[in-house]
Amino acid sequence: MLIIETKEKENLLTELQWHRDYLKEMISEQTAELEKRKEMLEDRVRFEDLISDLSSGFVNIPPDRVENNIALALHQLCQFFDADHCALLEISADRRQIQFLTLDFHEERRQELLNVADIAHRYPWAYHQIVEQIEPVVFSSLDALPPEASIDRDTWEKAGFMPFSCFRSLSGGKSRTRLACRATALSTSGR
């Protein structure tokens, strides 16, 4: 009888240890998931704070300060997205030209008119998404591009810089103005 009780106790102890280990693993996984969610929420709050700060920077400013505030806003967006270049793109109503406007905080204003046919040829997928579909193009590495973006991927790879980390419409609907941010260091793996 004593041998049976000892064996039952050992089995019970083994089972309890298994449950303890299982609970520890479950708690560890849940803690890791909560940490990820916390980081995502903190990033979201930082982004919302940035948008709020940027918006307030344009309230009641004199016309001669608008360009400086745009330059400052682009600079802050570059810092937030960890990019080294931000610009505004405006697509003409007939979609034949794209005006590329850079207001750099440290350099003078630069403006270029881009040939849409050339852009559509070199970046057909991005052109379709941004100009025709009015959808954002967001990716952190060349490998993250979908298969249908193979021409775009090759063009960006030959240019030697990482593709746009953010490229989205500044306002919803049919707005022709876009914000472009990119890093110039080539990367083929995620950030």
LOVOKE-13467 format. One record per residue: residue number from 1; residue in one letter; x, z, y of N, C-alpha, C, O in turn. Coordinates in Angstrom, 3 decimals. Example, Ala and Ser with C-alpha at 12.3 -4.5 7.8 and 13.67 -1.06 7.14 Angstrom:
2
<1, a, <13.190, 7.800, -5.690>, <12.300, 7.800, -4.500>, <13.200, 7.800, -3.300>, <14.236, 8.465, -3.319>>;
<2, s, <12.850, 7.080, -2.250>, <13.670, 7.140, -1.060>, <12.900, 7.870, 0.030>, <13.409, 8.039, 1.138>>;
//
This chain:
191
<1, m, <0.809, 0.000, -1.180>, <0.000, 0.000, 0.000>, <0.868, 0.000, 1.266>, <0.551, -0.707, 2.222>>;
<2, l, <1.906, 0.745, 1.285>, <2.818, 0.837, 2.417>, <3.502, -0.516, 2.666>, <3.715, -0.889, 3.819>>;
<3, i, <3.843, -1.244, 1.615>, <4.494, -2.549, 1.726>, <3.527, -3.546, 2.374>, <3.934, -4.358, 3.205>>;
<4, i, <2.270, -3.483, 1.997>, <1.260, -4.383, 2.564>, <1.075, -4.089, 4.054>, <1.009, -5.016, 4.861>>;
<5, e, <0.993, -2.831, 4.419>, <0.828, -2.471, 5.829>, <2.038, -2.916, 6.644>, <1.884, -3.394, 7.768>>;
<6, t, <3.220, -2.765, 6.097>, <4.435, -3.186, 6.785>, <4.432, -4.699, 6.968>, <4.793, -5.207, 8.030>>;
<7, k, <4.024, -5.406, 5.931>, <3.970, -6.872, 6.011>, <2.928, -7.304, 7.055>, <3.184, -8.218, 7.839>>;
<8, e, <1.769, -6.658, 7.070>, <0.731, -6.967, 8.052>, <1.215, -6.678, 9.465>, <0.934, -7.438, 10.391>>;
<9, k, <1.939, -5.583, 9.627>, <2.477, -5.243, 10.941>, <3.489, -6.301, 11.399>, <3.499, -6.696, 12.565>>;
<10, e, <4.333, -6.751, 10.473>, <5.327, -7.775, 10.813>, <4.637, -9.083, 11.201>, <5.024, -9.740, 12.167>>;
<11, n, <3.601, -9.451, 10.427>, <2.853, -10.668, 10.742>, <2.164, -10.558, 12.105>, <2.174, -11.492, 12.906>>;
<12, l, <1.571, -9.393, 12.337>, <0.901, -9.157, 13.611>, <1.910, -9.198, 14.766>, <1.638, -9.779, 15.816>>;
<13, l, <3.054, -8.586, 14.564>, <4.102, -8.591, 15.583>, <4.597, -10.015, 15.849>, <4.797, -10.389, 17.005>>;
<14, t, <4.793, -10.802, 14.811>, <5.228, -12.198, 14.956>, <4.184, -12.992, 15.730>, <4.520, -13.781, 16.613>>;
<15, e, <2.917, -12.777, 15.391>, <1.848, -13.474, 16.078>, <1.774, -13.073, 17.554>, <1.595, -13.922, 18.427>>;
<16, l, <1.911, -11.793, 17.818>, <1.901, -11.317, 19.200>, <3.082, -11.880, 19.995>, <2.927, -12.231, 21.165>>;
<17, q, <4.242, -11.966, 19.378>, <5.404, -12.536, 20.048>, <5.185, -14.027, 20.358>, <5.577, -14.525, 21.414>>;
<18, w, <4.547, -14.721, 19.400>, <4.245, -16.136, 19.631>, <3.301, -16.277, 20.821>, <3.514, -17.120, 21.692>>;
<19, h, <2.259, -15.449, 20.854>, <1.308, -15.493, 21.974>, <1.995, -15.137, 23.291>, <1.729, -15.754, 24.322>>;
<20, r, <2.872, -14.146, 23.251>, <3.618, -13.764, 24.449>, <4.453, -14.939, 24.959>, <4.444, -15.238, 26.153>>;
<21, d, <5.180, -15.611, 24.045>, <6.017, -16.749, 24.425>, <5.167, -17.903, 24.967>, <5.546, -18.572, 25.929>>;
<22, y, <4.023, -18.120, 24.337>, <3.114, -19.170, 24.788>, <2.608, -18.861, 26.199>, <2.583, -19.748, 27.052>>;
<23, l, <2.213, -17.635, 26.448>, <1.736, -17.231, 27.773>, <2.844, -17.342, 28.820>, <2.589, -17.763, 29.949>>;
<24, k, <4.064, -16.971, 28.457>, <5.193, -17.104, 29.383>, <5.400, -18.569, 29.772>, <5.611, -18.887, 30.942>>;
<25, e, <5.337, -19.450, 28.782>, <5.516, -20.878, 29.037>, <4.382, -21.412, 29.916>, <4.612, -22.194, 30.838>>;
<26, m, <3.175, -20.983, 29.620>, <2.024, -21.412, 30.407>, <2.148, -20.932, 31.859>, <1.878, -21.692, 32.788>>;
<27, i, <2.547, -19.698, 32.049>, <2.719, -19.148, 33.395>, <3.820, -19.899, 34.137>, <3.688, -20.194, 35.325>>;
<28, s, <4.899, -20.204, 33.437>, <6.001, -20.950, 34.049>, <5.538, -22.331, 34.509>, <5.862, -22.757, 35.618>>;
<29, e, <4.782, -23.029, 33.663>, <4.270, -24.346, 34.023>, <3.318, -24.256, 35.213>, <3.384, -25.074, 36.130>>;
<30, q, <2.434, -23.259, 35.194>, <1.477, -23.090, 36.288>, <2.200, -22.752, 37.599>, <1.809, -23.230, 38.664>>;
<31, t, <3.237, -21.941, 37.522>, <4.018, -21.586, 38.706>, <4.697, -22.824, 39.290>, <4.706, -23.019, 40.505>>;
<32, a, <5.266, -23.661, 38.413>, <5.915, -24.892, 38.877>, <4.893, -25.814, 39.545>, <5.177, -26.404, 40.587>>;
<33, e, <3.719, -25.939, 38.953>, <2.666, -26.781, 39.529>, <2.221, -26.236, 40.886>, <2.000, -27.007, 41.820>>;
<34, l, <2.089, -24.928, 41.000>, <1.696, -24.324, 42.277>, <2.768, -24.552, 43.343>, <2.441, -24.771, 44.509>>;
<35, e, <4.024, -24.502, 42.960>, <5.119, -24.771, 43.907>, <5.047, -26.205, 44.427>, <5.220, -26.450, 45.621>>;
<36, k, <4.786, -27.161, 43.509>, <4.655, -28.558, 43.929>, <3.505, -28.712, 44.908>, <3.638, -29.378, 45.935>>;
<37, r, <2.372, -28.091, 44.584>, <1.210, -28.185, 45.464>, <1.491, -27.544, 46.819>, <1.070, -28.052, 47.858>>;
<38, k, <2.202, -26.433, 46.796>, <2.558, -25.758, 48.048>, <3.418, -26.675, 48.917>, <3.182, -26.795, 50.119>>;
<39, e, <4.419, -27.325, 48.305>, <5.279, -28.246, 49.047>, <4.474, -29.413, 49.609>, <4.689, -29.823, 50.749>>;
<40, m, <3.548, -29.948, 48.814>, <2.716, -31.056, 49.289>, <1.855, -30.622, 50.476>, <1.710, -31.361, 51.450>>;
<41, l, <1.287, -29.420, 50.385>, <0.471, -28.918, 51.488>, <1.309, -28.673, 52.735>, <0.871, -28.961, 53.848>>;
<42, e, <2.509, -28.143, 52.550>, <3.393, -27.918, 53.693>, <3.765, -29.236, 54.355>, <3.802, -29.325, 55.582>>;
<43, d, <4.047, -30.278, 53.540>, <4.343, -31.603, 54.097>, <3.145, -32.149, 54.863>, <3.288, -32.739, 55.934>>;
<44, r, <1.973, -31.944, 54.298>, <0.764, -32.428, 54.964>, <0.555, -31.721, 56.305>, <0.205, -32.355, 57.300>>;
<45, v, <0.770, -30.419, 56.322>, <0.627, -29.658, 57.568>, <1.668, -30.135, 58.587>, <1.354, -30.294, 59.766>>;
<46, r, <2.907, -30.364, 58.134>, <3.948, -30.870, 59.039>, <3.542, -32.226, 59.622>, <3.734, -32.481, 60.811>>;
<47, f, <2.976, -33.097, 58.766>, <2.540, -34.411, 59.240>, <1.388, -34.276, 60.235>, <1.379, -34.941, 61.271>>;
<48, e, <0.425, -33.425, 59.925>, <-0.695, -33.220, 60.848>, <-0.223, -32.633, 62.173>, <-0.728, -33.000, 63.234>>;
<49, d, <0.743, -31.724, 62.111>, <1.317, -31.175, 63.344>, <2.010, -32.281, 64.149>, <1.880, -32.344, 65.371>>;
<50, l, <2.741, -33.144, 63.453>, <3.428, -34.251, 64.127>, <2.414, -35.162, 64.816>, <2.587, -35.521, 65.981>>;
<51, i, <1.367, -35.531, 64.102>, <0.346, -36.409, 64.683>, <-0.302, -35.736, 65.899>, <-0.543, -36.375, 66.923>>;
<52, s, <-0.572, -34.457, 65.767>, <-1.160, -33.715, 66.885>, <-0.217, -33.707, 68.093>, <-0.642, -33.939, 69.224>>;
<53, d, <1.064, -33.438, 67.838>, <2.056, -33.432, 68.918>, <2.197, -34.815, 69.561>, <2.272, -34.944, 70.783>>;
<54, l, <2.230, -35.849, 68.706>, <2.351, -37.210, 69.238>, <1.145, -37.560, 70.089>, <1.286, -38.133, 71.169>>;
<55, s, <-0.028, -37.219, 69.609>, <-1.255, -37.520, 70.356>, <-1.281, -36.805, 71.698>, <-1.639, -37.393, 72.718>>;
<56, s, <-0.903, -35.542, 71.690>, <-0.937, -34.779, 72.936>, <0.076, -35.307, 73.944>, <-0.083, -35.118, 75.150>>;
<57, g, <1.118, -35.970, 73.448>, <2.126, -36.542, 74.342>, <1.619, -37.712, 75.170>, <2.279, -38.134, 76.120>>;
<58, f, <0.451, -38.240, 74.817>, <-0.096, -39.380, 75.545>, <-1.300, -39.016, 76.419>, <-1.909, -39.886, 77.040>>;
<59, v, <-1.629, -37.748, 76.460>, <-2.763, -37.306, 77.262>, <-2.336, -37.179, 78.719>, <-1.364, -36.494, 79.038>>;
<60, n, <-3.066, -37.839, 79.581>, <-2.867, -37.747, 81.040>, <-1.443, -38.041, 81.495>, <-0.931, -37.358, 82.381>>;
<61, i, <-0.796, -39.041, 80.909>, <0.542, -39.402, 81.387>, <0.431, -40.600, 82.317>, <-0.435, -41.454, 82.131>>;
<62, p, <1.293, -40.667, 83.304>, <1.269, -41.811, 84.210>, <1.730, -43.082, 83.470>, <2.521, -42.998, 82.531>>;
<63, p, <1.247, -44.228, 83.884>, <1.595, -45.483, 83.205>, <3.096, -45.724, 83.069>, <3.544, -46.305, 82.080>>;
<64, d, <3.866, -45.284, 84.048>, <5.306, -45.527, 83.976>, <6.001, -44.664, 82.924>, <7.184, -44.877, 82.657>>;
<65, r, <5.312, -43.704, 82.320>, <5.891, -42.839, 81.272>, <5.452, -43.249, 79.858>, <5.953, -42.709, 78.871>>;
<66, v, <4.520, -44.200, 79.763>, <3.987, -44.591, 78.453>, <5.089, -45.124, 77.540>, <5.175, -44.732, 76.376>>;
<67, e, <5.922, -46.006, 78.058>, <6.975, -46.598, 77.245>, <7.950, -45.538, 76.732>, <8.354, -45.585, 75.571>>;
<68, n, <8.328, -44.588, 77.578>, <9.211, -43.496, 77.143>, <8.550, -42.657, 76.050>, <9.200, -42.259, 75.083>>;
<69, n, <7.254, -42.394, 76.212>, <6.551, -41.595, 75.202>, <6.438, -42.351, 73.878>, <6.505, -41.746, 72.808>>;
<70, i, <6.265, -43.666, 73.950>, <6.242, -44.460, 72.714>, <7.603, -44.389, 72.035>, <7.685, -44.219, 70.818>>;
<71, a, <8.670, -44.519, 72.815>, <10.020, -44.431, 72.254>, <10.251, -43.066, 71.603>, <10.816, -42.981, 70.513>>;
<72, l, <9.817, -42.010, 72.268>, <9.960, -40.663, 71.720>, <9.142, -40.526, 70.433>, <9.610, -39.937, 69.459>>;
<73, a, <7.930, -41.066, 70.430>, <7.069, -40.996, 69.245>, <7.710, -41.737, 68.068>, <7.704, -41.239, 66.942>>;
<74, l, <8.258, -42.920, 68.328>, <8.928, -43.665, 67.255>, <10.134, -42.900, 66.730>, <10.393, -42.883, 65.526>>;
<75, h, <10.860, -42.277, 67.624>, <12.014, -41.464, 67.221>, <11.571, -40.301, 66.327>, <12.202, -40.026, 65.306>>;
<76, q, <10.497, -39.625, 66.709>, <9.994, -38.503, 65.911>, <9.473, -38.978, 64.554>, <9.645, -38.290, 63.548>>;
<77, l, <8.844, -40.139, 64.524>, <8.378, -40.692, 63.250>, <9.555, -41.029, 62.342>, <9.500, -40.796, 61.135>>;
<78, c, <10.615, -41.575, 62.923>, <11.823, -41.851, 62.133>, <12.354, -40.579, 61.498>, <12.704, -40.565, 60.318>>;
<79, q, <12.413, -39.521, 62.273>, <12.902, -38.250, 61.741>, <11.991, -37.736, 60.637>, <12.476, -37.279, 59.601>>;
<80, f, <10.682, -37.802, 60.841>, <9.751, -37.287, 59.848>, <9.855, -38.060, 58.540>, <9.889, -37.461, 57.465>>;
<81, f, <9.905, -39.398, 58.625>, <9.948, -40.224, 57.424>, <11.355, -40.423, 56.889>, <11.556, -41.165, 55.928>>;
<82, d, <12.334, -39.763, 57.508>, <13.730, -39.888, 57.098>, <14.175, -41.353, 57.114>, <14.876, -41.820, 56.217>>;
<83, a, <13.751, -42.051, 58.150>, <14.102, -43.455, 58.328>, <15.089, -43.557, 59.479>, <15.233, -42.626, 60.271>>;
<84, d, <15.763, -44.686, 59.565>, <16.672, -44.836, 60.699>, <16.215, -45.932, 61.653>, <16.938, -46.295, 62.581>>;
<85, h, <15.018, -46.457, 61.425>, <14.501, -47.471, 62.331>, <12.983, -47.471, 62.272>, <12.395, -47.485, 61.190>>;
<86, c, <12.357, -47.456, 63.430>, <10.901, -47.585, 63.536>, <10.604, -48.598, 64.627>, <11.306, -48.673, 65.635>>;
<87, a, <9.558, -49.373, 64.410>, <9.164, -50.369, 65.396>, <7.663, -50.574, 65.327>, <7.008, -50.199, 64.355>>;
<88, l, <7.137, -51.173, 66.375>, <5.744, -51.581, 66.387>, <5.693, -53.085, 66.168>, <6.484, -53.832, 66.744>>;
<89, l, <4.774, -53.518, 65.347>, <4.553, -54.938, 65.119>, <3.152, -55.261, 65.587>, <2.202, -54.544, 65.272>>;
<90, e, <3.022, -56.337, 66.337>, <1.687, -56.774, 66.720>, <1.501, -58.194, 66.216>, <2.293, -59.089, 66.510>>;
<91, i, <0.448, -58.375, 65.459>, <0.138, -59.671, 64.873>, <-0.797, -60.403, 65.822>, <-1.812, -59.857, 66.253>>;
<92, s, <-0.447, -61.641, 66.145>, <-1.288, -62.409, 67.068>, <-2.661, -62.659, 66.442>, <-2.812, -62.641, 65.220>>;
<93, a, <-3.651, -62.891, 67.293>, <-5.023, -63.089, 66.819>, <-5.123, -64.257, 65.840>, <-5.916, -64.215, 64.899>>;
<94, d, <-4.312, -65.308, 66.066>, <-4.353, -66.462, 65.163>, <-3.428, -66.284, 63.951>, <-3.325, -67.171, 63.103>>;
<95, r, <-2.763, -65.137, 63.882>, <-1.860, -64.776, 62.780>, <-0.681, -65.742, 62.629>, <-0.157, -65.913, 61.528>>;
<96, r, <-0.272, -66.363, 63.714>, <0.859, -67.293, 63.661>, <2.147, -66.672, 64.172>, <3.234, -67.196, 63.928>>;
<97, q, <2.027, -65.554, 64.882>, <3.222, -64.884, 65.393>, <3.092, -63.384, 65.181>, <1.998, -62.820, 65.189>>;
<98, i, <4.232, -62.770, 64.992>, <4.295, -61.315, 64.943>, <5.289, -60.894, 66.006>, <6.443, -61.325, 65.994>>;
<99, q, <4.845, -60.059, 66.918>, <5.734, -59.531, 67.950>, <6.306, -58.220, 67.435>, <5.568, -57.293, 67.101>>;
<100, f, <7.607, -58.158, 67.376>, <8.337, -57.004, 66.876>, <8.892, -56.269, 68.081>, <9.761, -56.793, 68.777>>;
<101, l, <8.410, -55.076, 68.338>, <8.803, -54.326, 69.528>, <9.519, -53.052, 69.123>, <8.966, -52.208, 68.419>>;
<102, t, <10.737, -52.927, 69.571>, <11.515, -51.724, 69.320>, <11.760, -51.029, 70.647>, <12.320, -51.607, 71.578>>;
<103, l, <11.338, -49.800, 70.712>, <11.633, -48.975, 71.883>, <12.516, -47.851, 71.364>, <12.027, -46.850, 70.841>>;
<104, d, <13.785, -48.023, 71.511>, <14.703, -47.026, 70.976>, <14.996, -45.983, 72.035>, <15.167, -46.302, 73.211>>;
<105, f, <15.050, -44.762, 71.613>, <15.307, -43.641, 72.502>, <16.678, -43.750, 73.168>, <16.868, -43.301, 74.298>>;
<106, h, <17.636, -44.355, 72.451>, <19.014, -44.399, 72.938>, <19.457, -45.790, 73.385>, <20.516, -45.944, 73.993>>;
<107, e, <18.648, -46.793, 73.085>, <19.003, -48.150, 73.455>, <17.930, -48.706, 74.376>, <16.918, -48.059, 74.645>>;
<108, e, <18.172, -49.911, 74.849>, <17.153, -50.507, 75.702>, <16.068, -51.166, 74.852>, <16.219, -51.367, 73.647>>;
<109, r, <14.990, -51.487, 75.520>, <13.841, -52.102, 74.854>, <14.218, -53.475, 74.297>, <14.845, -54.287, 74.977>>;
<110, r, <13.822, -53.714, 73.045>, <14.061, -55.016, 72.425>, <12.724, -55.570, 71.943>, <11.876, -54.843, 71.426>>;
<111, q, <12.565, -56.850, 72.123>, <11.345, -57.507, 71.709>, <11.722, -58.821, 71.039>, <12.556, -59.564, 71.555>>;
<112, e, <11.116, -59.110, 69.901>, <11.363, -60.370, 69.216>, <10.032, -60.957, 68.802>, <9.108, -60.233, 68.431>>;
<113, l, <9.939, -62.270, 68.868>, <8.792, -62.961, 68.291>, <9.237, -63.490, 66.943>, <10.229, -64.213, 66.850>>;
<114, l, <8.514, -63.137, 65.910>, <8.876, -63.544, 64.563>, <7.974, -64.687, 64.110>, <6.775, -64.694, 64.386>>;
<115, n, <8.556, -65.631, 63.425>, <7.817, -66.758, 62.892>, <7.079, -66.310, 61.633>, <7.706, -65.937, 60.642>>;
<116, v, <5.766, -66.346, 61.673>, <4.964, -65.873, 60.553>, <5.207, -66.696, 59.300>, <5.241, -66.150, 58.197>>;
<117, a, <5.377, -68.013, 59.457>, <5.606, -68.864, 58.287>, <6.873, -68.413, 57.553>, <6.904, -68.380, 56.322>>;
<118, d, <7.915, -68.068, 58.315>, <9.154, -67.596, 57.707>, <8.945, -66.257, 57.006>, <9.443, -66.048, 55.900>>;
<119, i, <8.216, -65.359, 57.641>, <7.947, -64.049, 57.052>, <7.095, -64.204, 55.797>, <7.379, -63.576, 54.777>>;
<120, a, <6.064, -65.025, 55.860>, <5.189, -65.238, 54.710>, <5.964, -65.861, 53.551>, <5.658, -65.602, 52.387>>;
<121, h, <6.957, -66.675, 53.864>, <7.780, -67.296, 52.818>, <8.754, -66.290, 52.203>, <8.927, -66.254, 50.984>>;
<122, r, <9.390, -65.474, 53.047>, <10.403, -64.526, 52.563>, <9.794, -63.250, 51.980>, <10.373, -62.641, 51.081>>;
<123, y, <8.634, -62.848, 52.487>, <7.974, -61.619, 52.044>, <6.491, -61.893, 51.752>, <5.630, -61.322, 52.421>>;
<124, p, <6.175, -62.738, 50.785>, <4.772, -63.131, 50.577>, <3.856, -61.971, 50.198>, <2.721, -61.903, 50.670>>;
<125, w, <4.321, -61.083, 49.375>, <3.477, -59.960, 48.960>, <3.218, -59.019, 50.139>, <2.072, -58.647, 50.393>>;
<126, a, <4.266, -58.636, 50.854>, <4.109, -57.734, 51.999>, <3.253, -58.393, 53.084>, <2.406, -57.739, 53.692>>;
<127, y, <3.471, -59.676, 53.322>, <2.668, -60.390, 54.319>, <1.193, -60.342, 53.929>, <0.334, -60.041, 54.758>>;
<128, h, <0.907, -60.638, 52.676>, <-0.486, -60.625, 52.199>, <-1.114, -59.246, 52.389>, <-2.244, -59.130, 52.864>>;
<129, q, <-0.373, -58.204, 52.016>, <-0.900, -56.840, 52.128>, <-1.134, -56.446, 53.586>, <-2.197, -55.931, 53.934>>;
<130, i, <-0.145, -56.689, 54.424>, <-0.164, -56.180, 55.798>, <-1.018, -57.043, 56.729>, <-1.833, -56.520, 57.489>>;
<131, v, <-0.832, -58.357, 56.671>, <-1.505, -59.235, 57.622>, <-2.887, -59.646, 57.128>, <-3.856, -59.594, 57.885>>;
<132, e, <-2.981, -60.047, 55.882>, <-4.257, -60.564, 55.386>, <-5.200, -59.467, 54.892>, <-6.396, -59.496, 55.181>>;
<133, q, <-4.667, -58.514, 54.158>, <-5.504, -57.453, 53.595>, <-5.619, -56.229, 54.507>, <-6.479, -55.374, 54.295>>;
<134, i, <-4.759, -56.145, 55.515>, <-4.693, -55.010, 56.426>, <-4.552, -53.709, 55.628>, <-5.247, -52.724, 55.872>>;
<135, e, <-3.644, -53.746, 54.684>, <-3.356, -52.599, 53.824>, <-1.932, -52.128, 54.083>, <-1.068, -52.930, 54.439>>;
<136, p, <-1.683, -50.842, 53.909>, <-0.304, -50.362, 54.077>, <0.577, -50.797, 52.919>, <0.104, -51.003, 51.802>>;
<137, v, <1.845, -50.930, 53.198>, <2.848, -51.177, 52.174>, <3.799, -49.995, 52.248>, <4.536, -49.840, 53.221>>;
<138, v, <3.778, -49.164, 51.218>, <4.579, -47.947, 51.219>, <5.314, -47.846, 49.891>, <4.688, -47.840, 48.830>>;
<139, f, <6.629, -47.769, 49.945>, <7.425, -47.569, 48.731>, <8.784, -47.034, 49.122>, <9.280, -47.288, 50.219>>;
<140, s, <9.381, -46.288, 48.206>, <10.648, -45.636, 48.519>, <11.837, -46.296, 47.833>, <12.980, -45.923, 48.096>>;
<141, s, <11.594, -47.261, 46.965>, <12.698, -47.948, 46.307>, <12.255, -49.345, 45.895>, <11.061, -49.627, 45.792>>;
<142, l, <13.223, -50.206, 45.664>, <12.915, -51.555, 45.210>, <12.213, -51.538, 43.860>, <11.355, -52.379, 43.592>>;
<143, d, <12.571, -50.589, 43.016>, <11.949, -50.486, 41.692>, <10.477, -50.120, 41.765>, <9.732, -50.359, 40.814>>;
<144, a, <10.049, -49.544, 42.879>, <8.654, -49.128, 43.017>, <7.727, -50.289, 43.371>, <6.505, -50.147, 43.331>>;
<145, l, <8.312, -51.437, 43.717>, <7.486, -52.592, 44.062>, <6.766, -53.129, 42.822>, <7.313, -53.091, 41.720>>;
<146, p, <5.544, -53.626, 43.002>, <4.824, -54.195, 41.861>, <5.452, -55.524, 41.438>, <6.197, -56.121, 42.215>>;
<147, p, <5.169, -55.993, 40.235>, <5.750, -57.260, 39.756>, <5.468, -58.450, 40.671>, <6.309, -59.339, 40.806>>;
<148, e, <4.291, -58.474, 41.302>, <3.961, -59.601, 42.177>, <4.788, -59.623, 43.466>, <4.680, -60.572, 44.242>>;
<149, a, <5.602, -58.610, 43.706>, <6.457, -58.552, 44.897>, <7.891, -58.960, 44.575>, <8.815, -58.560, 45.284>>;
<150, s, <8.093, -59.734, 43.540>, <9.458, -60.077, 43.113>, <10.232, -60.844, 44.191>, <11.426, -60.604, 44.367>>;
<151, i, <9.583, -61.756, 44.912>, <10.270, -62.504, 45.976>, <10.669, -61.551, 47.098>, <11.788, -61.621, 47.606>>;
<152, d, <9.758, -60.663, 47.482>, <10.047, -59.666, 48.525>, <11.231, -58.799, 48.098>, <12.145, -58.550, 48.885>>;
<153, r, <11.205, -58.342, 46.843>, <12.274, -57.488, 46.320>, <13.620, -58.195, 46.432>, <14.602, -57.608, 46.885>>;
<154, d, <13.659, -59.463, 46.016>, <14.910, -60.225, 46.087>, <15.392, -60.373, 47.531>, <16.586, -60.245, 47.803>>;
<155, t, <14.474, -60.639, 48.448>, <14.841, -60.789, 49.856>, <15.403, -59.495, 50.416>, <16.434, -59.501, 51.088>>;
<156, w, <14.715, -58.362, 50.134>, <15.205, -57.077, 50.625>, <16.549, -56.722, 49.989>, <17.430, -56.174, 50.652>>;
<157, e, <16.698, -57.032, 48.723>, <17.947, -56.716, 48.047>, <19.102, -57.521, 48.640>, <20.188, -56.982, 48.854>>;
<158, k, <18.874, -58.802, 48.906>, <19.919, -59.650, 49.519>, <20.247, -59.186, 50.932>, <21.390, -59.301, 51.374>>;
<159, a, <19.257, -58.664, 51.639>, <19.490, -58.179, 53.005>, <20.306, -56.892, 53.005>, <20.899, -56.531, 54.021>>;
<160, g, <20.337, -56.200, 51.870>, <21.171, -55.009, 51.740>, <20.601, -53.759, 52.366>, <21.357, -52.854, 52.721>>;
<161, f, <19.303, -53.679, 52.513>, <18.748, -52.423, 53.006>, <17.526, -52.029, 52.204>, <16.852, -52.845, 51.576>>;
<162, m, <17.281, -50.734, 52.263>, <16.120, -50.214, 51.568>, <14.866, -50.715, 52.249>, <14.815, -50.781, 53.478>>;
<163, p, <13.865, -51.064, 51.485>, <12.631, -51.568, 52.078>, <11.882, -50.509, 52.871>, <12.298, -49.352, 52.933>>;
<164, f, <10.797, -50.911, 53.464>, <10.015, -50.010, 54.301>, <9.601, -48.769, 53.536>, <9.082, -48.855, 52.423>>;
<165, s, <9.834, -47.628, 54.136>, <9.362, -46.393, 53.528>, <7.941, -46.100, 53.994>, <7.229, -45.306, 53.380>>;
<166, c, <7.539, -46.736, 55.071>, <6.171, -46.598, 55.552>, <5.831, -47.830, 56.357>, <6.628, -48.279, 57.180>>;
<167, f, <4.674, -48.368, 56.130>, <4.274, -49.551, 56.874>, <2.770, -49.554, 56.861>, <2.157, -49.994, 55.888>>;
<168, r, <2.168, -49.074, 57.918>, <0.712, -48.978, 57.888>, <0.093, -49.284, 59.233>, <0.748, -49.272, 60.275>>;
<169, s, <-1.191, -49.559, 59.165>, <-1.954, -49.845, 60.369>, <-2.011, -48.593, 61.233>, <-2.228, -47.494, 60.721>>;
<170, l, <-1.822, -48.748, 62.525>, <-1.888, -47.594, 63.413>, <-3.310, -47.103, 63.603>, <-3.540, -45.913, 63.813>>;
<171, s, <-4.251, -48.007, 63.530>, <-5.644, -47.590, 63.608>, <-6.423, -48.383, 62.576>, <-6.041, -49.497, 62.216>>;
<172, g, <-7.478, -47.823, 62.119>, <-8.250, -48.440, 61.054>, <-8.869, -49.759, 61.471>, <-8.724, -50.197, 62.612>>;
<173, g, <-9.552, -50.378, 60.547>, <-10.276, -51.593, 60.834>, <-9.390, -52.795, 61.014>, <-8.424, -52.978, 60.273>>;
<174, k, <-9.708, -53.617, 61.993>, <-9.046, -54.905, 62.181>, <-7.936, -54.866, 63.221>, <-7.586, -55.903, 63.785>>;
<175, s, <-7.378, -53.695, 63.484>, <-6.295, -53.581, 64.449>, <-5.155, -54.515, 64.075>, <-4.847, -54.680, 62.895>>;
<176, r, <-4.528, -55.129, 65.076>, <-3.418, -56.037, 64.823>, <-2.074, -55.346, 65.006>, <-1.039, -55.993, 64.851>>;
<177, t, <-2.052, -54.060, 65.330>, <-0.803, -53.343, 65.551>, <-0.445, -52.539, 64.309>, <-1.293, -51.870, 63.719>>;
<178, r, <0.824, -52.616, 63.922>, <1.314, -51.906, 62.752>, <2.549, -51.100, 63.133>, <3.238, -51.408, 64.106>>;
<179, l, <2.808, -50.081, 62.359>, <4.020, -49.284, 62.521>, <4.904, -49.568, 61.324>, <4.436, -49.541, 60.186>>;
<180, a, <6.163, -49.838, 61.565>, <7.109, -50.087, 60.480>, <8.250, -49.098, 60.574>, <8.833, -48.915, 61.642>>;
<181, c, <8.571, -48.460, 59.463>, <9.730, -47.577, 59.375>, <10.549, -48.021, 58.179>, <9.994, -48.362, 57.134>>;
<182, r, <11.862, -48.018, 58.325>, <12.704, -48.364, 57.187>, <14.039, -47.655, 57.295>, <14.458, -47.214, 58.366>>;
<183, a, <14.684, -47.562, 56.158>, <16.046, -47.048, 56.099>, <16.948, -48.232, 55.789>, <16.514, -49.178, 55.132>>;
<184, t, <18.179, -48.199, 56.244>, <19.058, -49.342, 56.021>, <19.974, -49.163, 54.829>, <20.746, -50.070, 54.519>>;
<185, a, <19.920, -48.045, 54.157>, <20.751, -47.844, 52.960>, <19.984, -48.338, 51.741>, <18.877, -47.870, 51.474>>;
<186, l, <20.560, -49.276, 51.003>, <19.906, -49.831, 49.831>, <19.757, -48.767, 48.753>, <20.692, -48.022, 48.458>>;
<187, s, <18.567, -48.712, 48.177>, <18.304, -47.775, 47.093>, <17.451, -48.459, 46.046>, <16.480, -49.137, 46.382>>;
<188, t, <17.798, -48.293, 44.791>, <16.964, -48.845, 43.723>, <16.350, -47.757, 42.886>, <15.742, -48.033, 41.853>>;
<189, s, <16.499, -46.531, 43.314>, <15.847, -45.427, 42.606>, <15.016, -44.646, 43.593>, <15.253, -44.699, 44.800>>;
<190, g, <14.033, -43.915, 43.078>, <13.120, -43.161, 43.960>, <13.845, -42.088, 44.719>, <14.934, -41.665, 44.330>>;
<191, r, <13.239, -41.639, 45.817>, <13.817, -40.606, 46.666>, <13.431, -39.248, 46.201>, <13.831, -38.252, 46.803>>;
//
